[in-house]
Amino acid sequence: MYALYYFPGNASLFPHMALREIGAAFELRLVDRTKDAQRSEEYLRLNPNGRIPVLVDGDLVLFETAAIVLHLVDRHPRTGLAPPLGTPQRGEFYKWMVHLTNTPQAEYRAWFYPWQHVADRAMAGSVKQAAGERLGRMFDVIAEQLGVGPWLLGEHFSAADLFLFMLVRWGREMPHPPRDRPELAAHAGRVLERPAVQAALEAEGLKAPIF
Ligand SMILES: N[C@@H](CCC(=O)N[C@@H](CS)C(=O)NCC(=O)O)C(=O)O
């Protein structure tokens, strides 16, 4: 039985959707950000960075959402959430997982926490605006690469699609949201139709508009 430390809509949504796609037994443990629980002594023992999520798998305690999902797809190879090891498609899968985590996901930190990126908090608005513009260019490229899809790996649905869905969702209140790109809106719509995704959103209490 896995335990996933989460907060609704946070980076934990990606492994949460993956766990439901896999059909694995898991328990959700709320890290109450409204009380800064991510900075509690108890949580810092699990993730000294004070960030959500964490997955506990027996004696293994993992932070980093992409690493958690890579571990889950390895633990459940027959669920098809990643192409077989050593295939060109597996390489494409790694490309998207790494790109999404170290490019748009990392950039979102500047969008959501701009004051952490400047010594002078008065500049935070400018940092946020620039982050939004960089994210826009990143989503332009992703949309172009995705094309008609239907998935990031073409005909093969993978965990990377869940990741992209979460990142598109995070930008829903941007001046030029990711959903403005027809490829990304169509992709998010397809992911949203999946029963496992619906179940995860419902369990986290996330309501429309989802993206
Ligand atoms: N690289 C980390 C980033 C996780 C992250 O930034 N989580 C956010 C929520 S989406 C968080 O914990 N924010 C609370 C804080 O920074 O205090 C991962 O992918 O797990």
The ligand as a Tripos MOL2 file, in Angstrom:
@<TRIPOS>MOLECULE
LIG
   20    19     1     0     0
SMALL
NO_CHARGES

@<TRIPOS>ATOM
      1 N1         10.2280   19.7690   -8.0020 N.3       1 LIG1
      2 C1          9.2170   19.5050   -7.0060 C.3       1 LIG1
      3 C2          8.3710   20.7540   -6.8610 C.3       1 LIG1
      4 C3          7.1980   20.5440   -5.9530 C.3       1 LIG1
      5 C4          6.5080   21.8540   -5.6300 C.2       1 LIG1
      6 O1          6.9540   22.9650   -5.9890 O.2       1 LIG1
      7 N2          5.3730   21.7350   -4.9130 N.am      1 LIG1
      8 C5          4.6360   22.8990   -4.5030 C.3       1 LIG1
      9 C6          3.1370   22.6600   -4.6910 C.3       1 LIG1
     10 S1          2.7120   22.4220   -6.3730 S.3       1 LIG1
     11 C7          4.8370   23.1460   -3.0240 C.2       1 LIG1
     12 O2          5.0930   22.2270   -2.2610 O.2       1 LIG1
     13 N3          4.7140   24.4140   -2.6240 N.am      1 LIG1
     14 C8          4.7590   24.7950   -1.2530 C.3       1 LIG1
     15 C9          5.9570   25.6200   -0.9120 C.2       1 LIG1
     16 O3          6.8380   25.8270   -1.7790 O.co2     1 LIG1
     17 O4          6.0140   26.0470    0.2430 O.co2     1 LIG1
     18 C10         8.3800   18.3030   -7.4430 C.2       1 LIG1
     19 O5          8.1970   18.1430   -8.6480 O.co2     1 LIG1
     20 O6          7.9230   17.5250   -6.5910 O.co2     1 LIG1
@<TRIPOS>BOND
     1     1     2 1
     2     2     3 1
     3     2    18 1
     4     3     4 1
     5     4     5 1
     6     5     6 2
     7     5     7 1
     8     7     8 1
     9     8     9 1
    10     8    11 1
    11     9    10 1
    12    11    12 2
    13    11    13 1
    14    13    14 1
    15    14    15 1
    16    15    16 2
    17    15    17 1
    18    18    19 2
    19    18    20 1
@<TRIPOS>SUBSTRUCTURE
     1 LIG1         1 GROUP 0 **** ****
